[in-house]
Amino acid sequence: MAKHPAVGEAAPDFELEGTHGAFKLSDHRGEKVMLLFYPGDETSVCTKQFCAYRDNAQAFGSLGVTAVGISGRDVDSKRQFAANNDLTVPLLADEDFSVAKAYGAYSRLAKVAKRAVIVIDEHGDVAHRHDHALGLDFQTVADLKKTLDGLAAVA
């Protein structure tokens, strides 16, 4: 069963508060946006994921996308997670999981956001999505670069 929105479909607009203030997707038209859904702040794999992006900040910054992490819990939890780990990717609080649900990145069983990477193109359409089967791993900066390079080659 395909996840929705699927590649080629319009990305649902949203606005969430986060570690860098409010983020509204439609304010970023004309840019590639990468949504990094993750299960939870201060969890083992999520901490490794966002610390890997921090540790490879130059390579991550050269991806040419506006990237944000999205999961449940409130903004204070996001700020604490970012401060504890010196994280560089803005984190957004999807407290009611409405955005995760709209993007097919919500686990009803675990009641958390599923680990997923969704790239939205400059026109506001989903250009790529990678849904992790179990969420026990994550896409590295090299994986993300390969994905984005592949999208550029198709365009």
C-alpha positions in Angstrom: 0.0 0.0 0.0 1.5 3.4 -1.1 2.0 6.1 1.5 0.2 9.4 0.9 0.9 11.9 -0.2 2.8 9.9 -2.8 5.5 11.2 -5.1 4.0 13.7 -7.5 1.1 14.7 -5.2 0.8 18.1 -3.5 2.3 18.3 -0.1 -0.2 19.3 2.6 0.5 22.7 4.0 1.1 23.0 7.7 2.4 25.4 10.4 4.2 24.2 13.5 6.2 25.8 16.3 9.7 24.7 16.7 13.2 25.4 18.0 13.7 28.2 15.5 10.2 29.7 15.8 7.2 29.0 13.6 7.6 27.1 10.4 5.0 27.2 7.7 5.6 25.0 4.7 4.0 27.3 2.1 6.4 30.1 3.2 9.1 28.0 1.6 7.7 27.7 -2.0 10.6 28.0 -4.4 12.8 25.9 -2.1 13.3 22.2 -1.7 12.2 21.2 1.7 13.1 18.0 3.5 10.8 16.8 6.3 12.6 14.4 8.6 9.9 12.6 10.7 11.3 10.9 13.8 9.7 9.0 16.7 11.0 10.9 19.7 13.3 13.4 21.4 16.2 11.9 23.3 15.7 8.4 22.0 18.7 6.4 21.0 18.3 6.2 17.2 16.9 9.7 16.9 19.8 11.2 18.9 22.2 9.3 16.6 20.4 10.6 13.5 20.4 14.3 14.4 23.9 14.1 15.9 25.1 12.6 12.6 23.7 15.6 10.8 25.3 18.0 13.3 28.7 16.2 13.0 28.5 16.5 9.2 27.1 20.0 9.2 29.1 21.2 6.2 28.0 18.3 4.0 24.4 18.5 5.4 24.4 22.3 4.7 25.5 21.7 1.1 22.5 19.5 0.3 20.6 22.7 -0.9 17.4 22.0 1.1 15.6 23.5 4.0 15.5 20.6 6.4 13.3 20.3 9.5 12.8 17.4 12.0 9.2 16.7 13.0 7.9 14.6 15.9 5.5 14.6 18.8 6.0 16.4 22.2 6.1 20.1 22.8 8.5 22.8 21.9 10.2 22.7 25.3 11.0 19.1 24.7 12.5 20.0 21.3 14.5 22.8 22.8 15.9 20.6 25.5 16.7 17.8 23.0 18.5 20.4 20.7 20.4 21.9 23.7 21.4 18.6 25.2 23.0 17.5 21.9 23.9 20.8 20.3 21.7 20.0 17.3 21.7 22.1 14.2 18.5 21.0 12.4 15.4 22.9 13.4 12.9 20.6 15.3 9.2 21.1 15.0 6.6 20.1 17.6 3.7 18.1 16.1 2.0 17.5 19.5 -1.2 16.1 18.1 0.6 14.3 15.2 -1.7 16.0 12.7 1.2 16.6 10.3 2.6 13.1 10.7 -0.9 11.7 10.0 -1.3 14.0 7.0 2.0 12.7 5.6 1.3 9.0 6.3 4.2 9.1 8.9 2.2 8.1 12.0 2.2 4.8 13.8 -1.2 4.1 15.3 0.2 1.1 17.2 3.1 3.0 18.8 1.4 6.4 18.8 4.5 8.1 17.5 5.7 9.6 14.3 7.4 7.0 12.1 10.9 7.6 10.8 10.5 9.0 7.2 12.2 11.4 4.9 9.9 13.4 2.5 11.4 15.8 0.0 9.1 18.5 -1.3 10.1 20.3 -4.5 10.0 24.0 -5.3 6.4 23.7 -6.5 5.1 22.2 -3.3 4.8 18.6 -4.6 6.3 15.5 -3.0 9.4 14.7 -5.0 10.7 11.7 -2.9 9.7 9.8 0.2 11.5 7.1 2.1 9.6 5.4 4.9 11.7 3.3 7.2 10.2 -0.1 7.9 11.1 -0.3 11.5 12.7 3.0 12.3 15.8 1.4 13.8 18.1 3.1 11.2 18.1 6.4 9.5 19.4 8.0 6.3 22.9 9.4 6.6 24.0 12.7 5.0 25.6 10.6 2.2 22.2 8.8 1.7 20.4 12.1 1.6 22.9 13.5 -0.9 22.5 10.5 -3.2 18.7 10.9 -3.1 18.9 14.6 -3.9 21.5 14.0 -6.7 19.1 11.5 -8.2 16.2 13.9 -8.1 18.4 16.6 -9.8 19.4 14.1 -12.5 15.7 13.3 -13.3 14.7 17.0 -13.4 
